[in-house]
C-alpha cells in the first residue's frame, strides 16, 4: 500500500514568505580549501597547572587535542592584535 502525504494549502503569511525568499549561493569553500597549511614551530613552554587542567578537561569533553585548543587561543589573540 502506497501512502501519499497530503498537504493543506499554506497560510497566507507562509506563502508570502516563500514568494519573497531568495536563493543563497553556497558560501562554504570546497574541502581542499579547508586545509590550513601553516608553518608551525615546536616550542617548550611553561604554563600554569590550572590552565593546562582547564584545557585538558574541555578538550576531553570535545574530543580534540588540548594543545590544538591552546594554539587556537594564541592564534586568535595574535590575529586580533595584529589587525589593530
N, CA, C and O atoms as CSV, one atom per row, in Angstrom:
chain,resi,resn,atom,element,x,y,z
A,1,UNK,N,N,0.827,-1.182,0.000
A,1,UNK,CA,C,0.000,0.000,0.000
A,1,UNK,C,C,0.878,1.255,0.000
A,1,UNK,O,O,1.722,1.427,0.879
A,2,UNK,N,N,0.683,2.093,-0.951
A,2,UNK,CA,C,1.478,3.310,-1.101
A,2,UNK,C,C,0.727,4.486,-0.500
A,2,UNK,O,O,-0.321,4.891,-1.002
A,3,UNK,N,N,1.275,5.032,0.582
A,3,UNK,CA,C,0.648,6.192,1.224
A,3,UNK,C,C,1.279,7.457,0.673
A,3,UNK,O,O,2.501,7.545,0.549
A,4,UNK,N,N,0.469,8.412,0.351
A,4,UNK,CA,C,0.964,9.703,-0.114
A,4,UNK,C,C,0.689,10.745,0.951
A,4,UNK,O,O,-0.377,10.755,1.566
A,5,UNK,N,N,1.643,11.608,1.161
A,5,UNK,CA,C,1.461,12.675,2.124
A,5,UNK,C,C,0.582,13.733,1.502
A,5,UNK,O,O,0.788,14.145,0.361
A,6,UNK,N,N,-0.394,14.165,2.262
A,6,UNK,CA,C,-1.282,15.218,1.777
A,6,UNK,C,C,-0.978,16.488,2.555
A,6,UNK,O,O,-0.882,16.471,3.782
A,7,UNK,N,N,-0.831,17.570,1.839
A,7,UNK,CA,C,-0.547,18.857,2.449
A,7,UNK,C,C,-1.722,19.790,2.232
A,7,UNK,O,O,-2.348,19.805,1.172
A,8,UNK,N,N,-1.995,20.553,3.248
A,8,UNK,CA,C,-3.015,21.587,3.114
A,8,UNK,C,C,-2.352,22.814,2.516
A,8,UNK,O,O,-1.126,22.918,2.509
A,9,UNK,N,N,-3.135,23.720,2.028
A,9,UNK,CA,C,-2.590,24.958,1.489
A,9,UNK,C,C,-1.883,25.717,2.594
A,9,UNK,O,O,-2.327,25.715,3.742
A,10,UNK,N,N,-0.798,26.357,2.250
A,10,UNK,CA,C,-0.044,27.141,3.226
A,10,UNK,C,C,-0.819,28.404,3.561
A,10,UNK,O,O,-1.544,28.950,2.729
A,11,UNK,N,N,-0.651,28.853,4.793
A,11,UNK,CA,C,-1.319,30.095,5.172
A,11,UNK,C,C,-0.741,31.240,4.346
A,11,UNK,O,O,0.324,31.110,3.744
A,12,UNK,N,N,-1.436,32.327,4.327
A,12,UNK,CA,C,-1.034,33.478,3.516
A,12,UNK,C,C,0.365,33.964,3.905
A,12,UNK,O,O,1.172,34.271,3.028
A,13,UNK,N,N,0.665,34.038,5.209
A,13,UNK,CA,C,1.979,34.524,5.655
A,13,UNK,C,C,3.105,33.616,5.178
A,13,UNK,O,O,4.149,34.100,4.741
A,14,UNK,N,N,2.904,32.326,5.258
A,14,UNK,CA,C,3.940,31.387,4.812
A,14,UNK,C,C,4.119,31.478,3.304
A,14,UNK,O,O,5.246,31.498,2.810
A,15,UNK,N,N,3.021,31.533,2.580
A,15,UNK,CA,C,3.092,31.636,1.121
A,15,UNK,C,C,3.825,32.908,0.709
A,15,UNK,O,O,4.643,32.888,-0.211
A,16,UNK,N,N,3.531,34.010,1.388
A,16,UNK,CA,C,4.215,35.267,1.073
A,16,UNK,C,C,5.708,35.170,1.360
A,16,UNK,O,O,6.535,35.654,0.586
A,17,UNK,N,N,6.038,34.545,2.471
A,17,UNK,CA,C,7.453,34.380,2.826
A,17,UNK,C,C,8.182,33.565,1.779
A,17,UNK,O,O,9.303,33.900,1.395
A,18,UNK,N,N,7.563,32.514,1.321
A,18,UNK,CA,C,8.180,31.674,0.291
A,18,UNK,C,C,8.360,32.467,-0.995
A,18,UNK,O,O,9.398,32.365,-1.649
A,19,UNK,N,N,7.367,33.248,-1.357
A,19,UNK,CA,C,7.436,34.024,-2.598
A,19,UNK,C,C,8.521,35.091,-2.573
A,19,UNK,O,O,9.124,35.364,-3.611
A,20,UNK,N,N,8.789,35.700,-1.428
A,20,UNK,CA,C,9.793,36.763,-1.374
A,20,UNK,C,C,11.171,36.250,-0.965
A,20,UNK,O,O,12.126,37.025,-0.897
A,21,UNK,N,N,11.279,34.958,-0.693
A,21,UNK,CA,C,12.577,34.417,-0.280
A,21,UNK,C,C,13.539,34.427,-1.464
A,21,UNK,O,O,13.130,34.470,-2.625
A,22,UNK,N,N,14.828,34.388,-1.136
A,22,UNK,CA,C,15.837,34.386,-2.184
A,22,UNK,C,C,16.790,33.217,-1.981
A,22,UNK,O,O,17.014,32.770,-0.856
A,23,UNK,N,N,17.335,32.741,-3.059
A,23,UNK,CA,C,18.284,31.639,-3.004
A,23,UNK,C,C,19.649,32.194,-2.641
A,23,UNK,O,O,20.122,33.157,-3.243
A,24,UNK,N,N,20.268,31.581,-1.659
A,24,UNK,CA,C,21.600,31.995,-1.234
A,24,UNK,C,C,22.598,30.994,-1.795
A,24,UNK,O,O,22.489,29.789,-1.569
A,25,UNK,N,N,23.556,31.511,-2.520
A,25,UNK,CA,C,24.580,30.654,-3.105
A,25,UNK,C,C,25.401,29.990,-2.005
A,25,UNK,O,O,25.519,30.519,-0.900
A,26,UNK,N,N,25.960,28.839,-2.316
A,26,UNK,CA,C,26.797,28.113,-1.373
A,26,UNK,C,C,27.994,28.982,-1.014
A,26,UNK,O,O,28.759,29.379,-1.893
A,27,UNK,N,N,28.161,29.278,0.265
A,27,UNK,CA,C,29.241,30.151,0.711
A,27,UNK,C,C,30.397,29.382,1.329
A,27,UNK,O,O,31.409,29.973,1.704
A,28,UNK,N,N,30.252,28.072,1.436
A,28,UNK,CA,C,31.315,27.278,2.034
A,28,UNK,C,C,32.403,26.971,1.008
A,28,UNK,O,O,32.102,26.694,-0.153
A,29,UNK,N,N,33.655,27.020,1.428
A,29,UNK,CA,C,34.736,26.692,0.496
A,29,UNK,C,C,34.765,25.191,0.232
A,29,UNK,O,O,34.276,24.414,1.052
A,30,UNK,N,N,35.327,24.773,-0.896
A,30,UNK,CA,C,35.451,23.344,-1.164
A,30,UNK,C,C,36.391,22.700,-0.146
A,30,UNK,O,O,37.233,23.390,0.429
A,31,UNK,N,N,36.266,21.399,0.085
A,31,UNK,CA,C,37.077,20.721,1.103
A,31,UNK,C,C,38.573,20.968,0.983
A,31,UNK,O,O,39.254,21.100,2.001
A,32,UNK,N,N,39.106,21.035,-0.242
A,32,UNK,CA,C,40.550,21.222,-0.389
A,32,UNK,C,C,41.010,22.599,0.104
A,32,UNK,O,O,42.193,22.789,0.383
A,33,UNK,N,N,40.090,23.552,0.211
A,33,UNK,CA,C,40.460,24.870,0.712
A,33,UNK,C,C,40.278,24.980,2.223
A,33,UNK,O,O,40.599,26.013,2.810
A,34,UNK,N,N,39.770,23.936,2.853
A,34,UNK,CA,C,39.612,23.932,4.299
A,34,UNK,C,C,40.892,23.528,5.011
A,34,UNK,O,O,41.036,23.742,6.215
A,35,UNK,N,N,41.809,22.951,4.274
A,35,UNK,CA,C,43.065,22.505,4.863
A,35,UNK,C,C,43.969,23.717,5.029
A,35,UNK,O,O,44.317,24.395,4.063
A,36,UNK,N,N,44.335,23.970,6.267
A,36,UNK,CA,C,45.202,25.106,6.558
A,36,UNK,C,C,46.642,24.631,6.576
A,36,UNK,O,O,47.024,23.789,7.388
A,37,UNK,N,N,47.418,25.171,5.690
A,37,UNK,CA,C,48.832,24.819,5.638
A,37,UNK,C,C,49.620,25.990,6.202
A,37,UNK,O,O,49.994,26.919,5.487
A,38,UNK,N,N,49.858,25.917,7.493
A,38,UNK,CA,C,50.621,26.961,8.149
A,38,UNK,C,C,51.956,26.402,8.590
A,38,UNK,O,O,52.106,25.213,8.871
A,39,UNK,N,N,52.901,27.287,8.638
A,39,UNK,CA,C,54.192,26.893,9.178
A,39,UNK,C,C,54.087,26.914,10.691
A,39,UNK,O,O,53.722,27.935,11.274
A,40,UNK,N,N,54.397,25.814,11.322
A,40,UNK,CA,C,54.353,25.711,12.779
A,40,UNK,C,C,55.762,25.559,13.324
A,40,UNK,O,O,56.662,25.069,12.642
A,41,UNK,N,N,55.932,25.985,14.556
A,41,UNK,CA,C,57.210,25.870,15.239
A,41,UNK,C,C,56.942,25.176,16.565
A,41,UNK,O,O,56.075,25.596,17.331
A,42,UNK,N,N,57.676,24.131,16.825
A,42,UNK,CA,C,57.538,23.416,18.083
A,42,UNK,C,C,58.374,24.119,19.145
A,42,UNK,O,O,59.548,24.425,18.932
A,43,UNK,N,N,57.741,24.374,20.310
A,43,UNK,CA,C,58.436,25.056,21.402
A,43,UNK,C,C,58.186,24.324,22.720
A,43,UNK,O,O,57.318,23.456,22.812
A,44,UNK,N,N,58.939,24.682,23.702
A,44,UNK,CA,C,58.698,24.227,25.064
A,44,UNK,C,C,58.269,25.453,25.850
A,44,UNK,O,O,58.918,26.498,25.787
A,45,UNK,N,N,57.170,25.325,26.593
A,45,UNK,CA,C,56.646,26.470,27.328
A,45,UNK,C,C,56.108,25.994,28.677
A,45,UNK,O,O,55.542,24.907,28.784
A,46,UNK,N,N,56.292,26.809,29.681
A,46,UNK,CA,C,55.735,26.513,30.998
A,46,UNK,C,C,54.424,27.276,31.145
A,46,UNK,O,O,54.380,28.496,30.985
A,47,UNK,N,N,53.360,26.542,31.450
A,47,UNK,CA,C,52.046,27.145,31.672
A,47,UNK,C,C,51.563,26.747,33.055
A,47,UNK,O,O,52.024,25.757,33.621
A,48,UNK,N,N,50.644,27.513,33.589
A,48,UNK,CA,C,50.138,27.191,34.923
A,48,UNK,C,C,49.369,25.868,34.900
A,48,UNK,O,O,48.737,25.506,33.908
A,49,UNK,N,N,49.445,25.176,36.008
A,49,UNK,CA,C,48.771,23.884,36.134
A,49,UNK,C,C,47.258,24.047,35.931
A,49,UNK,O,O,46.624,23.214,35.284
A,50,UNK,N,N,46.684,25.123,36.486
A,50,UNK,CA,C,45.236,25.314,36.359
A,50,UNK,C,C,44.828,25.546,34.894
A,50,UNK,O,O,43.756,25.108,34.477
A,51,UNK,N,N,45.670,26.226,34.121
A,51,UNK,CA,C,45.359,26.440,32.707
A,51,UNK,C,C,45.391,25.122,31.941
A,51,UNK,O,O,44.495,24.842,31.144
A,52,UNK,N,N,46.415,24.320,32.179
A,52,UNK,CA,C,46.533,23.041,31.481
A,52,UNK,C,C,45.383,22.116,31.860
A,52,UNK,O,O,44.823,21.437,31.000
A,53,UNK,N,N,45.030,22.086,33.138
A,53,UNK,CA,C,43.909,21.241,33.577
A,53,UNK,C,C,42.610,21.688,32.925
A,53,UNK,O,O,41.794,20.861,32.519
A,54,UNK,N,N,42.422,23.002,32.826
A,54,UNK,CA,C,41.231,23.536,32.164
A,54,UNK,C,C,41.147,23.062,30.715
A,54,UNK,O,O,40.120,22.535,30.287
A,55,UNK,N,N,42.228,23.251,29.965
A,55,UNK,CA,C,42.221,22.866,28.553
A,55,UNK,C,C,42.097,21.357,28.377
A,55,UNK,O,O,41.406,20.901,27.466
A,56,UNK,N,N,42.738,20.593,29.213
A,56,UNK,CA,C,42.636,19.134,29.110
A,56,UNK,C,C,41.209,18.672,29.364
A,56,UNK,O,O,40.703,17.796,28.663
A,57,UNK,N,N,40.556,19.260,30.369
A,57,UNK,CA,C,39.173,18.887,30.690
A,57,UNK,C,C,38.235,19.224,29.534
A,57,UNK,O,O,37.432,18.389,29.118
A,58,UNK,N,N,38.338,20.440,29.022
A,58,UNK,CA,C,37.476,20.871,27.910
A,58,UNK,C,C,37.764,20.057,26.648
A,58,UNK,O,O,36.841,19.664,25.935
A,59,UNK,N,N,39.029,19.811,26.380
A,59,UNK,CA,C,39.415,19.058,25.179
A,59,UNK,C,C,38.895,17.629,25.244
A,59,UNK,O,O,38.447,17.084,24.236
A,60,UNK,N,N,38.952,17.028,26.409
A,60,UNK,CA,C,38.463,15.657,26.566
A,60,UNK,C,C,36.967,15.588,26.272
A,60,UNK,O,O,36.508,14.666,25.598
A,61,UNK,N,N,36.207,16.561,26.775
A,61,UNK,CA,C,34.760,16.600,26.526
A,61,UNK,C,C,34.451,16.791,25.048
A,61,UNK,O,O,33.470,16.253,24.534
A,62,UNK,N,N,35.293,17.559,24.373
A,62,UNK,CA,C,35.061,17.866,22.957
A,62,UNK,C,C,35.728,16.876,22.010
A,62,UNK,O,O,35.447,16.872,20.812
A,63,UNK,N,N,36.612,16.038,22.547
A,63,UNK,CA,C,37.295,15.054,21.706
A,63,UNK,C,C,38.341,15.649,20.787
A,63,UNK,O,O,38.525,15.187,19.661
A,64,UNK,N,N,39.030,16.678,21.271
A,64,UNK,CA,C,40.092,17.305,20.482
A,64,UNK,C,C,41.361,17.378,21.329
A,64,UNK,O,O,41.284,17.319,22.556
A,65,UNK,N,N,42.518,17.504,20.697
A,65,UNK,CA,C,43.751,17.639,21.471
A,65,UNK,C,C,43.793,18.981,22.208
A,65,UNK,O,O,43.445,20.017,21.642
A,66,UNK,N,N,44.218,18.953,23.458
A,66,UNK,CA,C,44.253,20.196,24.228
A,66,UNK,C,C,45.290,21.172,23.681
A,66,UNK,O,O,45.119,22.387,23.786
A,67,UNK,N,N,46.367,20.640,23.096
A,67,UNK,CA,C,47.376,21.534,22.520
A,67,UNK,C,C,46.791,22.341,21.365
A,67,UNK,O,O,47.137,23.507,21.176
A,68,UNK,N,N,45.911,21.719,20.600
A,68,UNK,CA,C,45.262,22.406,19.481
A,68,UNK,C,C,44.390,23.539,19.995
A,68,UNK,O,O,44.338,24.611,19.393
A,69,UNK,N,N,43.703,23.300,21.110
A,69,UNK,CA,C,42.876,24.357,21.688
A,69,UNK,C,C,43.739,25.540,22.134
A,69,UNK,O,O,43.389,26.695,21.891
A,70,UNK,N,N,44.845,25.252,22.774
A,70,UNK,CA,C,45.740,26.325,23.232
A,70,UNK,C,C,46.300,27.087,22.035
A,70,UNK,O,O,46.370,28.316,22.057
A,71,UNK,N,N,46.695,26.366,20.998
A,71,UNK,CA,C,47.216,27.004,19.779
A,71,UNK,C,C,46.161,27.920,19.164
A,71,UNK,O,O,46.479,29.021,18.715
A,72,UNK,N,N,44.911,27.468,19.143
A,72,UNK,CA,C,43.829,28.268,18.573
A,72,UNK,C,C,43.621,29.558,19.353
A,72,UNK,O,O,43.419,30.618,18.761
A,73,UNK,N,N,43.669,29.475,20.674
A,73,UNK,CA,C,43.535,30.680,21.502
A,73,UNK,C,C,44.655,31.666,21.181
A,73,UNK,O,O,44.403,32.856,20.996
A,74,UNK,N,N,45.880,31.175,21.115
A,74,UNK,CA,C,47.013,32.055,20.807
A,74,UNK,C,C,46.909,32.652,19.403
A,74,UNK,O,O,47.210,33.827,19.198
A,75,UNK,N,N,46.477,31.826,18.433
A,75,UNK,CA,C,46.322,32.329,17.064
A,75,UNK,C,C,45.255,33.415,16.989
A,75,UNK,O,O,45.444,34.420,16.304
A,76,UNK,N,N,44.136,33.223,17.685
A,76,UNK,CA,C,43.072,34.229,17.677
A,76,UNK,C,C,43.529,35.526,18.355
A,76,UNK,O,O,43.228,36.621,17.880
A,77,UNK,N,N,44.244,35.392,19.447
A,77,UNK,CA,C,44.803,36.555,20.145
A,77,UNK,C,C,45.726,37.328,19.208
A,77,UNK,O,O,45.640,38.551,19.095
A,78,UNK,N,N,46.600,36.600,18.548
A,78,UNK,CA,C,47.544,37.221,17.621
A,78,UNK,C,C,46.809,37.928,16.481
A,78,UNK,O,O,47.122,39.072,16.154
A,79,UNK,N,N,45.837,37.249,15.881
A,79,UNK,CA,C,45.077,37.850,14.777
A,79,UNK,C,C,44.372,39.121,15.216
A,79,UNK,O,O,44.356,40.115,14.490
A,80,UNK,N,N,43.798,39.087,16.388
A,80,UNK,CA,C,43.073,40.258,16.900
A,80,UNK,C,C,43.999,41.464,17.038
A,80,UNK,O,O,43.666,42.564,16.596
A,81,UNK,N,N,45.150,41.255,17.648
A,81,UNK,CA,C,46.036,42.382,17.900
A,81,UNK,C,C,46.894,42.766,16.702
A,81,UNK,O,O,47.398,43.888,16.647
A,82,UNK,N,N,47.070,41.876,15.756
A,82,UNK,CA,C,47.761,42.259,14.523
A,82,UNK,C,C,46.864,43.132,13.661
A,82,UNK,O,O,47.348,44.002,12.938
A,83,UNK,N,N,45.561,42.903,13.736
A,83,UNK,CA,C,44.612,43.685,12.927
A,83,UNK,C,C,44.486,45.114,13.437
A,83,UNK,O,O,44.144,46.017,12.673
A,84,UNK,N,N,44.759,45.325,14.722
A,84,UNK,CA,C,44.597,46.672,15.312
A,84,UNK,C,C,45.816,47.492,15.178
A,84,UNK,O,O,45.839,48.641,15.620
